[in-house]
Amino acid sequence: WAGAYGAPPPQAAAGWPAPQAYPPPHGHPPPGYGAYPSGGNGYPPAQGATSAHSGHRERDRDRDRDRARDRGRDRDRDRDRDRNRDRDRDRGIGGGGGGGGGDAGEHSILDVAGCRHDVVGDIVNGTFSMMPEKNHGRPVYKKTTRTAAGLEVHVYYWDDRDGANFCGWYFGQKVGGDEVWAYHPERAVAAPPPKGWQVPYDGPIDSGLTVVTKTEKQPDSSKQSSAGASQTQYASSGGPPGPLGQVGPAAYPPPGHPPVGMPPPMMGVPPPTPGMHPWELHNYHVMQAQAQHQQHHMAMIHAHEQQRQQADAQKKKAEQDKRRRQEDERRRRDEEAKRKQNEEKAVKNIMQVVQKLRVATPEGFDALKKELEDTLAKELPLAGAQATRMKDEADKGLSAAQKCIEMINARRKLVEDKRREMEAKQKALEDRAKSLMEELLGLVASAEEQSRRLAEVARPLGGVPTKAPAPAT
């Protein structure tokens, strides 16, 4: 050796296999070399490591045994967890019958149909899937699709903790919520009853509403989680485990890399050349495996960072959408409140003018009619759903006011005609009295004239005799 290559390399001095064993088959380092982190940095040993090869193998075997023992403990723990979960499921109410619980790998669903209620029918009809959690010892079901109004619908059981009248099965927006649409007082069954539901909650029994419980197969979630954890462990360690859990040359190449024996050229490392020293070729393959492992590790870190950024972006977008929906809902409520306020104000202003018009006099009718027309032109567009009713009220008020004005004018004309008639009669009587008075005065004057003439004629005869005095008694 010394004559062919000079002084032996430090690896040979430390007890490594003879040079004729290199390069290893398929261009890989010896078994165990680079299989585990050296110094805790997560990468194979660096080129020129001086640790004894026999010590590496001993530590590798010890770590293999420890990891195999840990995997055995993990399998026992998973077995105990599955056994406890099955035992707890068997102790639950329903025991898997009637859709109350279900065996491992089974999942209950509800098919609800036949509800005849105009409003509740769209809410309760449909398919409901059993949720993992229970309420008061009974299963909870959630509708797989939202309603036309965007409501979530649940089927759940409520015990008699709030009173016997509240015990039974419900169709509600949320478990224990105030908004419910259907009710069944049955409390002895472990699954929603098929018939006899009251729709709505305090209404009559809807004979058409039927609830059918079905069971469908689904994969065991615990096995899926164990498989997923194993896959994650394999991916983080660089590939599937070899014998006794060793992560060695079988872990290379990672997915997406060139096959073993055809490594890509490394940055700063010249490719192997014919006649290269076996130890140099071995170190080249070690560095090649190290670079591949590091590339795979960095790719996993990059993929994880991308997933985290995508999750953060989705979460941020969901929060923004939620805030936008809340802001839109708040703006909609404010606009609705303002619209109702304007509508009430417009209705009040229109009715005030209509009331004044109903008691109008002929002298102020034209002014009030003009005021009503101006008020309708201003307030009617703000009346919203009340606009038609306000227009009818205004027309009725105007018609009633016109009839009232006509009646007042007719009565005034009648009174005026009677007054003129009385004045005419009074004047006629006064004229008659005046005529009679003048005639009487003329007769009196004629009588006096005749009396005077008689006195003159009778004077020669001794005058006109006077009335003799009455004899004394």
Sequence and secondary structure as in RCSB ss.txt:
>XXXX:A:sequence
WAGAYGAPPPQAAAGWPAPQAYPPPHGHPPPGYGAYPSGGNGYPPAQGATSAHSGHRERDRDRDRDRARDRGRDR
DRDRDRDRNRDRDRDRGIGGGGGGGGGDAGEHSILDVAGCRHDVVGDIVNGTFSMMPEKNHGRPVYKKTTRTAAG
LEVHVYYWDDRDGANFCGWYFGQKVGGDEVWAYHPERAVAAPPPKGWQVPYDGPIDSGLTVVTKTEKQPDSSKQS
SAGASQTQYASSGGPPGPLGQVGPAAYPPPGHPPVGMPPPMMGVPPPTPGMHPWELHNYHVMQAQAQHQQHHMAM
IHAHEQQRQQADAQKKKAEQDKRRRQEDERRRRDEEAKRKQNEEKAVKNIMQVVQKLRVATPEGFDALKKELEDT
LAKELPLAGAQATRMKDEADKGLSAAQKCIEMINARRKLVEDKRREMEAKQKALEDRAKSLMEELLGLVASAEEQ
SRRLAEVARPLGGVPTKAPAPAT
>XXXX:A:secstr
 HHHHSS  HHHHTT   GGG S GGG  STTTTSS STTSSS   TT  S HHHHHHHHHHHHHHHHHHHHHHH
HHHHHHHHHHHHHHHHSTTTTGGGSS  TTEEEEEEEE    TTHHHHH EEEEEEEEEETTEEEEEESS  TT 
   EEEEE GGG GGG EEEEESSTT S EEEEE   S SS  SS  BSSTTS B TT EEEEEEEE   HHHHH
HHHHHHHHHHHHTSS  GGG  SGGG S TTS  TT     TT     TT  HHHHHHHHHHHHHHHHHHHHHHH
HHHHHHHHHHHHHHHHHHHHHHHHHHHHHHHHHHHHHHHHHHHHHHHHHHHHHHHHHHT  TTTHHHHHHHHHHH
HHHHGGGSGGGHHHHHHHHHHHHHHHHHHHHHHHHHHHHHHHHHHHHHHHHHHHHHHHHHHHHHHHHHHHHHHHH
HHHHHHHHTTTT           
